[in-house]
Amino acid sequence: MQKFDSGMQREVHSFLASWAADVKAQAVKNAPMVTGYLRSTIYAKVKEWVVDLGADAAYALFIELGTKYMQAQPYLYPAIQQYLPELEAVIVSAIEQAKAEAGL
């Protein structure tokens, strides 16, 4: 069982990293281009079972959600929505591969 657990963690982390990279790439494409700073601050980090997606630009939230004076220009949420169906498949696939490696 311990072999299954470590195999599953490794596989899920690997698949999550790939998924997060795809979402990040799409968010970069979706982000409005004025100076390019917003695009350069978009990140995707994977730590254990958690994917952290966002942008470090101080105004990133205002671009994503809009303000009283500016229409929203979502770039991150649409990228996540586009790749969300793949996430379940990625996790199921990782579990199946880990089961096979552990001989279960």
Backbone as XML, in Angstrom:
<?xml version="1.0"?>
<chain id="A" units="angstrom">
  <residue number="1" name="MET">
    <atom name="N" x="0.821" y="-1.187" z="0.000"/>
    <atom name="CA" x="0.000" y="0.000" z="0.000"/>
    <atom name="C" x="0.871" y="1.259" z="0.000"/>
  </residue>
  <residue number="2" name="GLN">
    <atom name="N" x="2.003" y="1.180" z="0.685"/>
    <atom name="CA" x="2.902" y="2.336" z="0.731"/>
    <atom name="C" x="3.465" y="2.625" z="-0.669"/>
  </residue>
  <residue number="3" name="LYS">
    <atom name="N" x="3.744" y="1.575" z="-1.423"/>
    <atom name="CA" x="4.236" y="1.732" z="-2.792"/>
    <atom name="C" x="3.163" y="2.410" z="-3.655"/>
  </residue>
  <residue number="4" name="PHE">
    <atom name="N" x="1.905" y="2.029" z="-3.435"/>
    <atom name="CA" x="0.794" y="2.638" z="-4.170"/>
    <atom name="C" x="0.694" y="4.125" z="-3.830"/>
  </residue>
  <residue number="5" name="ASP">
    <atom name="N" x="0.787" y="4.447" z="-2.537"/>
    <atom name="CA" x="0.652" y="5.835" z="-2.100"/>
    <atom name="C" x="1.736" y="6.720" z="-2.697"/>
  </residue>
  <residue number="6" name="SER">
    <atom name="N" x="2.986" y="6.279" z="-2.634"/>
    <atom name="CA" x="4.068" y="7.098" z="-3.181"/>
    <atom name="C" x="3.970" y="7.181" z="-4.703"/>
  </residue>
  <residue number="7" name="GLY">
    <atom name="N" x="3.576" y="6.089" z="-5.341"/>
    <atom name="CA" x="3.403" y="6.095" z="-6.794"/>
    <atom name="C" x="2.290" y="7.033" z="-7.214"/>
  </residue>
  <residue number="8" name="MET">
    <atom name="N" x="1.185" y="6.999" z="-6.466"/>
    <atom name="CA" x="0.061" y="7.863" z="-6.797"/>
    <atom name="C" x="0.436" y="9.331" z="-6.609"/>
  </residue>
  <residue number="9" name="GLN">
    <atom name="N" x="1.105" y="9.646" z="-5.517"/>
    <atom name="CA" x="1.523" y="11.032" z="-5.281"/>
    <atom name="C" x="2.433" y="11.523" z="-6.399"/>
  </residue>
  <residue number="10" name="ARG">
    <atom name="N" x="3.365" y="10.695" z="-6.812"/>
    <atom name="CA" x="4.298" y="11.077" z="-7.872"/>
    <atom name="C" x="3.552" y="11.302" z="-9.186"/>
  </residue>
  <residue number="11" name="GLU">
    <atom name="N" x="2.659" y="10.375" z="-9.518"/>
    <atom name="CA" x="1.902" y="10.473" z="-10.773"/>
    <atom name="C" x="0.968" y="11.681" z="-10.768"/>
  </residue>
  <residue number="12" name="VAL">
    <atom name="N" x="0.244" y="11.874" z="-9.674"/>
    <atom name="CA" x="-0.683" y="13.013" z="-9.596"/>
    <atom name="C" x="0.087" y="14.318" z="-9.681"/>
  </residue>
  <residue number="13" name="HIS">
    <atom name="N" x="1.214" y="14.407" z="-8.977"/>
    <atom name="CA" x="2.013" y="15.633" z="-9.025"/>
    <atom name="C" x="2.493" y="15.901" z="-10.446"/>
  </residue>
  <residue number="14" name="SER">
    <atom name="N" x="2.941" y="14.875" z="-11.118"/>
    <atom name="CA" x="3.419" y="15.020" z="-12.493"/>
    <atom name="C" x="2.306" y="15.500" z="-13.417"/>
  </residue>
  <residue number="15" name="PHE">
    <atom name="N" x="1.148" y="14.875" z="-13.317"/>
    <atom name="CA" x="0.025" y="15.277" z="-14.160"/>
    <atom name="C" x="-0.479" y="16.670" z="-13.809"/>
  </residue>
  <residue number="16" name="LEU">
    <atom name="N" x="-0.518" y="16.992" z="-12.517"/>
    <atom name="CA" x="-0.955" y="18.329" z="-12.112"/>
    <atom name="C" x="-0.006" y="19.398" z="-12.638"/>
  </residue>
  <residue number="17" name="ALA">
    <atom name="N" x="1.279" y="19.110" z="-12.618"/>
    <atom name="CA" x="2.261" y="20.073" z="-13.130"/>
    <atom name="C" x="2.039" y="20.326" z="-14.617"/>
  </residue>
  <residue number="18" name="SER">
    <atom name="N" x="1.762" y="19.276" z="-15.358"/>
    <atom name="CA" x="1.496" y="19.414" z="-16.789"/>
    <atom name="C" x="0.204" y="20.194" z="-17.024"/>
  </residue>
  <residue number="19" name="TRP">
    <atom name="N" x="-0.836" y="19.859" z="-16.267"/>
    <atom name="CA" x="-2.118" y="20.548" z="-16.388"/>
    <atom name="C" x="-1.964" y="22.033" z="-16.057"/>
  </residue>
  <residue number="20" name="ALA">
    <atom name="N" x="-1.252" y="22.325" z="-14.974"/>
    <atom name="CA" x="-1.049" y="23.715" z="-14.559"/>
    <atom name="C" x="-0.276" y="24.499" z="-15.614"/>
  </residue>
  <residue number="21" name="ALA">
    <atom name="N" x="0.693" y="23.862" z="-16.242"/>
    <atom name="CA" x="1.462" y="24.527" z="-17.299"/>
    <atom name="C" x="0.566" y="24.857" z="-18.490"/>
  </residue>
  <residue number="22" name="ASP">
    <atom name="N" x="-0.355" y="23.956" z="-18.822"/>
    <atom name="CA" x="-1.291" y="24.211" z="-19.918"/>
    <atom name="C" x="-2.221" y="25.369" z="-19.586"/>
  </residue>
  <residue number="23" name="VAL">
    <atom name="N" x="-2.728" y="25.397" z="-18.356"/>
    <atom name="CA" x="-3.622" y="26.485" z="-17.931"/>
    <atom name="C" x="-2.867" y="27.805" z="-17.944"/>
  </residue>
  <residue number="24" name="LYS">
    <atom name="N" x="-1.647" y="27.800" z="-17.447"/>
    <atom name="CA" x="-0.835" y="29.022" z="-17.432"/>
    <atom name="C" x="-0.609" y="29.533" z="-18.857"/>
  </residue>
  <residue number="25" name="ALA">
    <atom name="N" x="-0.267" y="28.648" z="-19.765"/>
    <atom name="CA" x="-0.025" y="29.042" z="-21.159"/>
    <atom name="C" x="-1.276" y="29.668" z="-21.770"/>
  </residue>
  <residue number="26" name="GLN">
    <atom name="N" x="-2.436" y="29.084" z="-21.478"/>
    <atom name="CA" x="-3.681" y="29.638" z="-22.014"/>
    <atom name="C" x="-3.990" y="30.989" z="-21.375"/>
  </residue>
  <residue number="27" name="ALA">
    <atom name="N" x="-3.746" y="31.122" z="-20.072"/>
    <atom name="CA" x="-3.982" y="32.401" z="-19.393"/>
    <atom name="C" x="-3.081" y="33.495" z="-19.964"/>
  </residue>
  <residue number="28" name="VAL">
    <atom name="N" x="-1.843" y="33.145" z="-20.275"/>
    <atom name="CA" x="-0.921" y="34.107" z="-20.884"/>
    <atom name="C" x="-1.470" y="34.549" z="-22.241"/>
  </residue>
  <residue number="29" name="LYS">
    <atom name="N" x="-1.985" y="33.602" z="-23.016"/>
    <atom name="CA" x="-2.576" y="33.954" z="-24.320"/>
    <atom name="C" x="-3.800" y="34.845" z="-24.151"/>
  </residue>
  <residue number="30" name="ASN">
    <atom name="N" x="-4.603" y="34.570" z="-23.111"/>
    <atom name="CA" x="-5.846" y="35.312" z="-22.876"/>
    <atom name="C" x="-5.610" y="36.710" z="-22.320"/>
  </residue>
  <residue number="31" name="ALA">
    <atom name="N" x="-4.517" y="36.915" z="-21.630"/>
    <atom name="CA" x="-4.275" y="38.195" z="-20.947"/>
    <atom name="C" x="-4.132" y="39.326" z="-21.962"/>
  </residue>
  <residue number="32" name="PRO">
    <atom name="N" x="-4.744" y="40.473" z="-21.665"/>
    <atom name="CA" x="-4.603" y="41.604" z="-22.574"/>
    <atom name="C" x="-3.150" y="42.059" z="-22.634"/>
  </residue>
  <residue number="33" name="MET">
    <atom name="N" x="-2.762" y="42.499" z="-23.813"/>
    <atom name="CA" x="-1.360" y="42.885" z="-24.021"/>
    <atom name="C" x="-1.267" y="44.403" z="-24.191"/>
  </residue>
  <residue number="34" name="VAL">
    <atom name="N" x="-0.714" y="45.060" z="-23.185"/>
    <atom name="CA" x="-0.418" y="46.485" z="-23.303"/>
    <atom name="C" x="1.093" y="46.638" z="-23.210"/>
  </residue>
  <residue number="35" name="THR">
    <atom name="N" x="1.631" y="46.309" z="-22.032"/>
    <atom name="CA" x="3.091" y="46.373" z="-21.871"/>
    <atom name="C" x="3.708" y="44.981" z="-21.800"/>
  </residue>
  <residue number="36" name="GLY">
    <atom name="N" x="2.879" y="43.969" z="-21.524"/>
    <atom name="CA" x="3.385" y="42.612" z="-21.381"/>
    <atom name="C" x="3.714" y="42.244" z="-19.945"/>
  </residue>
  <residue number="37" name="TYR">
    <atom name="N" x="3.615" y="43.230" z="-19.040"/>
    <atom name="CA" x="3.970" y="42.957" z="-17.645"/>
    <atom name="C" x="3.013" y="41.943" z="-17.013"/>
  </residue>
  <residue number="38" name="LEU">
    <atom name="N" x="1.711" y="42.121" z="-17.219"/>
    <atom name="CA" x="0.737" y="41.190" z="-16.644"/>
    <atom name="C" x="1.036" y="39.768" z="-17.094"/>
  </residue>
  <residue number="39" name="ARG">
    <atom name="N" x="1.262" y="39.593" z="-18.376"/>
    <atom name="CA" x="1.565" y="38.261" z="-18.906"/>
    <atom name="C" x="2.818" y="37.671" z="-18.273"/>
  </residue>
  <residue number="40" name="SER">
    <atom name="N" x="3.799" y="38.517" z="-18.018"/>
    <atom name="CA" x="5.061" y="38.018" z="-17.454"/>
    <atom name="C" x="4.934" y="37.619" z="-15.986"/>
  </residue>
  <residue number="41" name="THR">
    <atom name="N" x="3.865" y="38.041" z="-15.310"/>
    <atom name="CA" x="3.715" y="37.719" z="-13.891"/>
    <atom name="C" x="2.755" y="36.567" z="-13.627"/>
  </residue>
  <residue number="42" name="ILE">
    <atom name="N" x="2.170" y="36.001" z="-14.667"/>
    <atom name="CA" x="1.261" y="34.865" z="-14.480"/>
    <atom name="C" x="2.079" y="33.637" z="-14.082"/>
  </residue>
  <residue number="43" name="TYR">
    <atom name="N" x="1.602" y="32.946" z="-13.061"/>
    <atom name="CA" x="2.344" y="31.787" z="-12.554"/>
    <atom name="C" x="1.415" y="30.603" z="-12.319"/>
  </residue>
  <residue number="44" name="ALA">
    <atom name="N" x="2.012" y="29.439" z="-12.258"/>
    <atom name="CA" x="1.329" y="28.189" z="-11.900"/>
    <atom name="C" x="2.309" y="27.390" z="-11.058"/>
  </residue>
  <residue number="45" name="LYS">
    <atom name="N" x="1.948" y="27.147" z="-9.806"/>
    <atom name="CA" x="2.805" y="26.394" z="-8.893"/>
    <atom name="C" x="2.046" y="25.171" z="-8.395"/>
  </residue>
  <residue number="46" name="VAL">
    <atom name="N" x="2.743" y="24.065" z="-8.305"/>
    <atom name="CA" x="2.144" y="22.837" z="-7.797"/>
    <atom name="C" x="2.900" y="22.430" z="-6.544"/>
  </residue>
  <residue number="47" name="LYS">
    <atom name="N" x="2.158" y="22.274" z="-5.464"/>
    <atom name="CA" x="2.760" y="21.816" z="-4.210"/>
    <atom name="C" x="1.846" y="20.730" z="-3.654"/>
  </residue>
  <residue number="48" name="GLU">
    <atom name="N" x="2.382" y="19.516" z="-3.631"/>
    <atom name="CA" x="1.642" y="18.330" z="-3.223"/>
    <atom name="C" x="0.391" y="18.178" z="-4.076"/>
  </residue>
  <residue number="49" name="TRP">
    <atom name="N" x="-0.791" y="18.374" z="-3.524"/>
    <atom name="CA" x="-2.050" y="18.173" z="-4.243"/>
    <atom name="C" x="-2.716" y="19.493" z="-4.628"/>
  </residue>
  <residue number="50" name="VAL">
    <atom name="N" x="-1.999" y="20.591" z="-4.500"/>
    <atom name="CA" x="-2.589" y="21.912" z="-4.706"/>
    <atom name="C" x="-1.919" y="22.624" z="-5.872"/>
  </residue>
  <residue number="51" name="VAL">
    <atom name="N" x="-2.745" y="23.182" z="-6.759"/>
    <atom name="CA" x="-2.243" y="24.009" z="-7.859"/>
    <atom name="C" x="-2.582" y="25.453" z="-7.520"/>
  </residue>
  <residue number="52" name="ASP">
    <atom name="N" x="-1.572" y="26.296" z="-7.514"/>
    <atom name="CA" x="-1.736" y="27.719" z="-7.231"/>
    <atom name="C" x="-1.544" y="28.472" z="-8.544"/>
  </residue>
  <residue number="53" name="LEU">
    <atom name="N" x="-2.624" y="29.077" z="-9.038"/>
    <atom name="CA" x="-2.588" y="29.828" z="-10.285"/>
    <atom name="C" x="-2.902" y="31.286" z="-9.985"/>
  </residue>
  <residue number="54" name="GLY">
    <atom name="N" x="-2.206" y="32.179" z="-10.635"/>
    <atom name="CA" x="-2.480" y="33.594" z="-10.424"/>
    <atom name="C" x="-1.505" y="34.461" z="-11.186"/>
  </residue>
  <residue number="55" name="ALA">
    <atom name="N" x="-1.508" y="35.735" z="-10.816"/>
    <atom name="CA" x="-0.588" y="36.698" z="-11.410"/>
    <atom name="C" x="-0.129" y="37.645" z="-10.314"/>
  </residue>
  <residue number="56" name="ASP">
    <atom name="N" x="1.129" y="38.022" z="-10.353"/>
    <atom name="CA" x="1.705" y="38.880" z="-9.327"/>
    <atom name="C" x="1.560" y="40.375" z="-9.606"/>
  </residue>
  <residue number="57" name="ALA">
    <atom name="N" x="1.113" y="40.743" z="-10.787"/>
    <atom name="CA" x="0.937" y="42.165" z="-11.094"/>
    <atom name="C" x="-0.083" y="42.746" z="-10.117"/>
  </residue>
  <residue number="58" name="ALA">
    <atom name="N" x="0.208" y="43.919" z="-9.585"/>
    <atom name="CA" x="-0.667" y="44.545" z="-8.593"/>
    <atom name="C" x="-2.078" y="44.773" z="-9.128"/>
  </residue>
  <residue number="59" name="TYR">
    <atom name="N" x="-2.217" y="44.947" z="-10.402"/>
    <atom name="CA" x="-3.519" y="45.242" z="-11.007"/>
    <atom name="C" x="-4.185" y="44.014" z="-11.625"/>
  </residue>
  <residue number="60" name="ALA">
    <atom name="N" x="-3.624" y="42.841" z="-11.442"/>
    <atom name="CA" x="-4.132" y="41.619" z="-12.082"/>
    <atom name="C" x="-5.601" y="41.364" z="-11.747"/>
  </residue>
  <residue number="61" name="LEU">
    <atom name="N" x="-5.984" y="41.532" z="-10.506"/>
    <atom name="CA" x="-7.362" y="41.294" z="-10.087"/>
    <atom name="C" x="-8.320" y="42.262" z="-10.774"/>
  </residue>
  <residue number="62" name="PHE">
    <atom name="N" x="-7.897" y="43.501" z="-10.946"/>
    <atom name="CA" x="-8.756" y="44.497" z="-11.591"/>
    <atom name="C" x="-8.995" y="44.157" z="-13.061"/>
  </residue>
  <residue number="63" name="ILE">
    <atom name="N" x="-7.970" y="43.616" z="-13.715"/>
    <atom name="CA" x="-8.121" y="43.208" z="-15.110"/>
    <atom name="C" x="-9.079" y="42.010" z="-15.184"/>
  </residue>
  <residue number="64" name="GLU">
    <atom name="N" x="-8.881" y="41.046" z="-14.306"/>
    <atom name="CA" x="-9.697" y="39.823" z="-14.309"/>
    <atom name="C" x="-11.165" y="40.115" z="-13.994"/>
  </residue>
  <residue number="65" name="LEU">
    <atom name="N" x="-11.426" y="40.918" z="-12.973"/>
    <atom name="CA" x="-12.799" y="41.128" z="-12.505"/>
    <atom name="C" x="-13.418" y="42.452" z="-12.934"/>
  </residue>
  <residue number="66" name="GLY">
    <atom name="N" x="-12.591" y="43.383" z="-13.384"/>
    <atom name="CA" x="-13.092" y="44.694" z="-13.753"/>
    <atom name="C" x="-13.255" y="45.592" z="-12.529"/>
  </residue>
  <residue number="67" name="THR">
    <atom name="N" x="-13.605" y="46.837" z="-12.783"/>
    <atom name="CA" x="-13.840" y="47.803" z="-11.709"/>
    <atom name="C" x="-15.092" y="48.596" z="-12.071"/>
  </residue>
  <residue number="68" name="LYS">
    <atom name="N" x="-15.388" y="49.542" z="-11.246"/>
    <atom name="CA" x="-16.510" y="50.432" z="-11.497"/>
    <atom name="C" x="-16.309" y="51.207" z="-12.809"/>
  </residue>
  <residue number="69" name="TYR">
    <atom name="N" x="-15.048" y="51.458" z="-13.134"/>
    <atom name="CA" x="-14.711" y="52.287" z="-14.298"/>
    <atom name="C" x="-14.184" y="51.495" z="-15.501"/>
  </residue>
  <residue number="70" name="MET">
    <atom name="N" x="-13.975" y="50.199" z="-15.324"/>
    <atom name="CA" x="-13.335" y="49.419" z="-16.387"/>
    <atom name="C" x="-14.011" y="48.051" z="-16.510"/>
  </residue>
  <residue number="71" name="GLN">
    <atom name="N" x="-14.303" y="47.674" z="-17.722"/>
    <atom name="CA" x="-14.891" y="46.362" z="-18.003"/>
    <atom name="C" x="-13.884" y="45.253" z="-17.681"/>
  </residue>
  <residue number="72" name="ALA">
    <atom name="N" x="-14.376" y="44.146" z="-17.161"/>
    <atom name="CA" x="-13.511" y="42.993" z="-16.887"/>
    <atom name="C" x="-12.953" y="42.430" z="-18.187"/>
  </residue>
  <residue number="73" name="GLN">
    <atom name="N" x="-11.718" y="41.966" z="-18.117"/>
    <atom name="CA" x="-11.069" y="41.280" z="-19.234"/>
    <atom name="C" x="-10.504" y="39.964" z="-18.708"/>
  </residue>
  <residue number="74" name="PRO">
    <atom name="N" x="-11.388" y="39.023" z="-18.373"/>
    <atom name="CA" x="-10.929" y="37.781" z="-17.748"/>
    <atom name="C" x="-9.916" y="37.033" z="-18.617"/>
  </residue>
  <residue number="75" name="TYR">
    <atom name="N" x="-8.889" y="36.564" z="-17.980"/>
    <atom name="CA" x="-7.844" y="35.796" z="-18.666"/>
    <atom name="C" x="-7.561" y="34.499" z="-17.925"/>
  </residue>
  <residue number="76" name="LEU">
    <atom name="N" x="-7.656" y="34.507" z="-16.612"/>
    <atom name="CA" x="-7.335" y="33.327" z="-15.810"/>
    <atom name="C" x="-8.537" y="32.384" z="-15.696"/>
  </residue>
  <residue number="77" name="TYR">
    <atom name="N" x="-9.690" y="32.912" z="-15.358"/>
    <atom name="CA" x="-10.878" y="32.078" z="-15.179"/>
    <atom name="C" x="-11.235" y="31.306" z="-16.457"/>
  </residue>
  <residue number="78" name="PRO">
    <atom name="N" x="-11.236" y="31.948" z="-17.625"/>
    <atom name="CA" x="-11.528" y="31.180" z="-18.838"/>
    <atom name="C" x="-10.504" y="30.071" z="-19.113"/>
  </residue>
  <residue number="79" name="ALA">
    <atom name="N" x="-9.252" y="30.324" z="-18.777"/>
    <atom name="CA" x="-8.218" y="29.297" z="-18.972"/>
    <atom name="C" x="-8.478" y="28.102" z="-18.061"/>
  </residue>
  <residue number="80" name="ILE">
    <atom name="N" x="-8.842" y="28.372" z="-16.825"/>
    <atom name="CA" x="-9.146" y="27.288" z="-15.885"/>
    <atom name="C" x="-10.368" y="26.512" z="-16.366"/>
  </residue>
  <residue number="81" name="GLN">
    <atom name="N" x="-11.408" y="27.224" z="-16.775"/>
    <atom name="CA" x="-12.621" y="26.574" z="-17.248"/>
    <atom name="C" x="-12.361" y="25.705" z="-18.478"/>
  </residue>
  <residue number="82" name="GLN">
    <atom name="N" x="-11.486" y="26.158" z="-19.339"/>
    <atom name="CA" x="-11.172" y="25.401" z="-20.551"/>
    <atom name="C" x="-10.513" y="24.062" z="-20.227"/>
  </residue>
  <residue number="83" name="TYR">
    <atom name="N" x="-9.650" y="24.049" z="-19.223"/>
    <atom name="CA" x="-8.894" y="22.833" z="-18.901"/>
    <atom name="C" x="-9.466" y="22.048" z="-17.717"/>
  </residue>
  <residue number="84" name="LEU">
    <atom name="N" x="-10.526" y="22.538" z="-17.102"/>
    <atom name="CA" x="-11.107" y="21.848" z="-15.950"/>
    <atom name="C" x="-11.582" y="20.437" z="-16.265"/>
  </residue>
  <residue number="85" name="PRO">
    <atom name="N" x="-12.225" y="20.193" z="-17.411"/>
    <atom name="CA" x="-12.644" y="18.811" z="-17.707"/>
    <atom name="C" x="-11.469" y="17.830" z="-17.761"/>
  </residue>
  <residue number="86" name="GLU">
    <atom name="N" x="-10.313" y="18.309" z="-18.164"/>
    <atom name="CA" x="-9.131" y="17.440" z="-18.219"/>
    <atom name="C" x="-8.635" y="17.053" z="-16.829"/>
  </residue>
  <residue number="87" name="LEU">
    <atom name="N" x="-8.906" y="17.897" z="-15.852"/>
    <atom name="CA" x="-8.363" y="17.667" z="-14.508"/>
    <atom name="C" x="-8.832" y="16.337" z="-13.932"/>
  </residue>
  <residue number="88" name="GLU">
    <atom name="N" x="-10.116" y="16.046" z="-14.039"/>
    <atom name="CA" x="-10.620" y="14.776" z="-13.515"/>
    <atom name="C" x="-9.962" y="13.601" z="-14.235"/>
  </residue>
  <residue number="89" name="ALA">
    <atom name="N" x="-9.858" y="13.710" z="-15.545"/>
    <atom name="CA" x="-9.231" y="12.635" z="-16.317"/>
    <atom name="C" x="-7.778" y="12.449" z="-15.916"/>
  </residue>
  <residue number="90" name="VAL">
    <atom name="N" x="-7.095" y="13.538" z="-15.650"/>
    <atom name="CA" x="-5.686" y="13.496" z="-15.244"/>
    <atom name="C" x="-5.538" y="12.765" z="-13.911"/>
  </residue>
  <residue number="91" name="ILE">
    <atom name="N" x="-6.393" y="13.091" z="-12.966"/>
    <atom name="CA" x="-6.297" y="12.467" z="-11.639"/>
    <atom name="C" x="-6.659" y="10.988" z="-11.711"/>
  </residue>
  <residue number="92" name="VAL">
    <atom name="N" x="-7.712" y="10.654" z="-12.435"/>
    <atom name="CA" x="-8.105" y="9.238" z="-12.585"/>
    <atom name="C" x="-6.991" y="8.457" z="-13.261"/>
  </residue>
  <residue number="93" name="SER">
    <atom name="N" x="-6.390" y="9.028" z="-14.280"/>
    <atom name="CA" x="-5.294" y="8.361" z="-14.983"/>
    <atom name="C" x="-4.103" y="8.137" z="-14.050"/>
  </residue>
  <residue number="94" name="ALA">
    <atom name="N" x="-3.784" y="9.130" z="-13.235"/>
    <atom name="CA" x="-2.670" y="9.001" z="-12.298"/>
    <atom name="C" x="-2.934" y="7.890" z="-11.286"/>
  </residue>
  <residue number="95" name="ILE">
    <atom name="N" x="-4.147" y="7.803" z="-10.800"/>
    <atom name="CA" x="-4.503" y="6.749" z="-9.836"/>
    <atom name="C" x="-4.381" y="5.375" z="-10.500"/>
  </residue>
  <residue number="96" name="GLU">
    <atom name="N" x="-4.855" y="5.257" z="-11.730"/>
    <atom name="CA" x="-4.768" y="3.986" z="-12.447"/>
    <atom name="C" x="-3.310" y="3.568" z="-12.690"/>
  </residue>
  <residue number="97" name="GLN">
    <atom name="N" x="-2.458" y="4.524" z="-13.069"/>
    <atom name="CA" x="-1.049" y="4.207" z="-13.274"/>
    <atom name="C" x="-0.374" y="3.794" z="-11.976"/>
  </residue>
  <residue number="98" name="ALA">
    <atom name="N" x="-0.711" y="4.469" z="-10.888"/>
    <atom name="CA" x="-0.120" y="4.127" z="-9.596"/>
    <atom name="C" x="-0.580" y="2.739" z="-9.156"/>
  </residue>
  <residue number="99" name="LYS">
    <atom name="N" x="-1.836" y="2.401" z="-9.413"/>
    <atom name="CA" x="-2.339" y="1.069" z="-9.078"/>
    <atom name="C" x="-1.584" y="0.017" z="-9.878"/>
  </residue>
  <residue number="100" name="ALA">
    <atom name="N" x="-1.352" y="0.274" z="-11.152"/>
    <atom name="CA" x="-0.639" y="-0.678" z="-11.988"/>
    <atom name="C" x="0.789" y="-0.872" z="-11.507"/>
  </residue>
  <residue number="101" name="GLU">
    <atom name="N" x="1.448" y="0.225" z="-11.131"/>
    <atom name="CA" x="2.831" y="0.149" z="-10.635"/>
    <atom name="C" x="2.913" y="-0.633" z="-9.333"/>
  </residue>
  <residue number="102" name="ALA">
    <atom name="N" x="1.877" y="-0.486" z="-8.488"/>
    <atom name="CA" x="1.876" y="-1.163" z="-7.192"/>
    <atom name="C" x="1.382" y="-2.607" z="-7.302"/>
  </residue>
  <residue number="103" name="GLY">
    <atom name="N" x="0.928" y="-2.974" z="-8.489"/>
    <atom name="CA" x="0.440" y="-4.337" z="-8.693"/>
    <atom name="C" x="-0.931" y="-4.579" z="-8.102"/>
  </residue>
  <residue number="104" name="LEU">
    <atom name="N" x="-1.726" y="-3.545" z="-8.036"/>
    <atom name="CA" x="-3.091" y="-3.682" z="-7.482"/>
    <atom name="C" x="-4.129" y="-3.821" z="-8.569"/>
  </residue>
</chain>
